[in-house]
Amino acid sequence: MNILELSEQEIVRRQSLQALRDMGIDPYPAAEFPTNAFSTDIKTGFKDEGEPRNVVIAGRVMTKRIMGKASFAELQDSKGRIQVYVARDEICPGEDKTLYNTVFKKLLDIGDIIGVKGFVFRTQTGEVSVHAKEITVLSKSLKPLPVVKYKDGVAYDKFDDPELRARQRYVDLIVNDGVKETFQKRATVLRAMRRFFDEAGYTEVETPTLQSIAGGASARPFITHFNALNIDMYMRIATELYLKRLIVGGFEGVYEIGKNFRNEGMDKFHNPEFTCMELYVQYKDYNWMMSFTEKLLETICLEVNGTTEVKSGNTVISFKAPYRRLPILEAIKEKTGFDLSDKTEEEIYKIATEDLKLETVDETFGKGKLIDEIFGEFCEGTFIQPTFIIDYPVEMSPLTKMHRSKAGLTERFELMVNGKELANAYSELNDPLDQEQRFIDQMKLADKGDDEAMVIDQDFLRALQYGMPPTSGIGIGIDRLTMLMTGQPNIQEVMLFPQLKPEKKMPQSTVGEWVELGVPEDWVYVLRKAGFNLISDIKDEKAQGLQQKIGEINKKYKLNYEKPSVDEIQSWIDKAR
């Protein structure tokens, strides 16, 4: 990288880096730096009486206040922040004061990582701090942090752009309070869930991410090519069909927490790569699963937040069991006034398009997808408190057992919370002949143009023919669950590295294009530093004025490049025109 491609602060930091090396200080030492304390522990464990506690800490310098022979710095470690008092004669007890006068005062920047050995004390203002006896440079930061500044109560330089925060999560975690806590709570959600399943006697397993058939859900898959076998394969859209194979094989209960991939759009509730938990337990049904799910979510909420209630915006959501149970067709009737229970596909299509004015449906939609669209548009967002929507039509549930007492319906539920689906569960279909016919019906939808319809998985049908015990299964979106447990309104806030659009870059003419114009390569970077990114940017410049602009940069950065003549610069401008 040419130095002129860097910002002013980046150039200064690289000069400081070189200065440290010239002094014989390794800015990236390989040796272990064993710490024995964290910022929060030091503060909570401090006692005014007794011998001072000796500590070894390490962290990132977040502020510096230089005050002659003594200074203060604020260090941020993995737990929090603590003040460090640095006195010149303490860290430089001999004649040589370079470590303080040059290294600490001049060459250490905000964002650098240092190690500190010293003792704990309370300052005259009452702040528990560390009195430094030794300081070690552990990592030199070459990019400046976006440190927030305040003037007259107004914050400046806040790192709060949502896309930039998600793209540079490492910076977001450093400078924005509460971000790390969100992801620590996400980890707690997963720990609590695993513990709940493990204590119930169920086994965590792993199934293929690359699959020859995209099955287990209705979704558009990502396609890749397996060179060794010369076949197309799919990133999995669900783990369901493989987990059911394990139930056939004799496991009492199996669960998997892992990534699924669906080739769909992105919004505040969807990311194409997402984390899902699926659980299957033999000899259970969807009634048992509803009760089990209530206990699971109540337990998780208690462990994450210490209460069964969470706040989302101005809404308080209670995960205290039990939850309301409402058949989907009753929900639609309740919200729209239309009873779809005895309607044909054609009648439902007419209601959707003519009566309800749904513009999102077309003639490729089957009965199940039509009902799904109507529910999604008019019902889903209205269920704020946890509500089990139950008894879905068979057309919506190709992997679900027929309802034991309601013709045309299946034993399925979706759990709605805060206006969105959180969980999907069934009394699983274990009749291999019925399952085969459901797959065939799905293929008919595919023939109509539904690119999310399931395809026939012959090996799964073969597994069912060996006999699968009565089983209940559930899938829970971990990202949405974390959103609920942390009160976050956007899925990007609970994913460390969400999928994003390609980063926008400033358009620039290439070095080669400038060289063809007659500009020496070194001077291309000088022109860019002067603000001329495209060749067309110089066409209205005066040769003498352009010479002066680039000459000032040459002088400022001590480049010592041979200055081009006015005639040479005029030829660049002429060719640019």
BELDABEL-V48258 format. One record per helix or strand of 2 or more residues. SS is the DSSP state (H for helix, E for strand). FROM is the first residue (numbers start at 1). TO is the last residue. If there is no record, write none. Layout:
[[SS;FROM;TO] [SS;FROM;TO]]
This chain:
[[H;3;5] [H;8;22] [H;39;44] [E;54;67] [E;70;76] [E;81;87] [H;88;91] [H;98;107] [E;113;122] [E;128;139] [E;149;151] [E;154;156] [H;162;167] [H;169;175] [H;179;199] [E;203;204] [E;210;211] [E;223;226] [E;231;235] [H;240;248] [E;253;261] [E;273;282] [H;286;305] [E;309;312] [E;315;318] [E;324;327] [H;328;336] [H;345;355] [H;367;378] [H;380;382] [E;387;390] [H;394;396] [E;409;410] [E;412;417] [E;420;428] [H;432;448] [H;458;465] [E;471;477] [H;478;486] [H;491;494] [H;511;516] [H;521;529] [H;535;538] [H;543;556] [H;566;576]]
